[in-house]
Amino acid sequence: MSIHEKMKNNEIYASVESALTDRFSSSMYGTFVIAWCLWNWQAVYITFFVDQNIIFQSLHQFKIDYIWVTYYG
């Protein structure tokens, strides 16, 4: 029996999976996530599309440190 099959049969796993599915299938959460991404578009863009080497070479910071200091710190 594989790990995935064992997890599927686990009651706790099924409960967590059900709760997450219910919460994220709600239109309110989807709207919130989209609005948050639009409001913080620069941090999202840097996180997914800018190479860490570019930030490190120009600013001597790691990507996560740059995002944290610039947008949340």
C-alpha positions in Angstrom: 0.0 0.0 0.0 1.5 3.4 -1.0 1.7 6.4 1.1 -0.9 8.2 -1.0 -3.4 5.3 -0.5 -2.7 5.3 3.3 -3.4 9.1 3.4 -6.6 8.7 1.5 -7.9 6.2 4.1 -6.9 8.5 7.0 -9.8 10.2 8.6 -7.9 13.3 9.6 -6.5 13.7 6.1 -10.1 13.4 4.6 -11.4 15.9 7.1 -8.6 18.5 6.3 -9.1 17.9 2.6 -12.8 18.4 2.9 -12.4 21.6 4.9 -9.9 23.1 2.4 -12.1 22.2 -0.5 -15.1 23.8 1.1 -13.2 27.0 1.9 -11.4 27.5 -1.3 -14.4 26.7 -3.5 -16.3 29.6 -2.0 -16.5 32.6 -4.2 -15.7 34.9 -1.3 -12.2 33.4 -0.9 -11.6 33.4 -4.6 -12.5 37.1 -4.8 -10.3 37.8 -1.8 -7.3 36.0 -3.3 -7.7 37.8 -6.6 -8.1 41.2 -4.9 -5.0 40.6 -2.8 -2.9 39.6 -5.8 -4.1 42.7 -7.7 -3.3 44.9 -4.7 0.1 43.3 -4.2 0.9 42.7 -7.8 4.5 43.8 -7.5 5.4 41.3 -4.8 3.6 38.6 -6.7 5.4 39.5 -9.9 8.8 39.5 -8.2 8.1 36.2 -6.4 7.2 34.3 -9.6 9.0 36.0 -12.4 12.2 37.7 -11.3 15.3 35.6 -10.9 17.0 35.7 -7.5 20.4 36.2 -9.0 19.3 39.5 -10.6 18.2 40.8 -7.2 21.3 39.5 -5.4 23.7 41.0 -8.0 22.1 44.4 -8.0 21.0 44.8 -4.3 23.1 42.1 -2.5 19.9 40.7 -0.9 18.1 37.4 -1.3 14.7 37.6 -3.1 12.6 36.9 0.0 14.5 39.5 2.1 14.0 42.1 -0.6 10.3 41.4 -0.8 9.9 41.4 2.9 11.8 44.7 3.5 10.3 46.5 0.5 6.6 45.5 0.8 6.0 44.3 4.4 8.8 45.7 6.6 
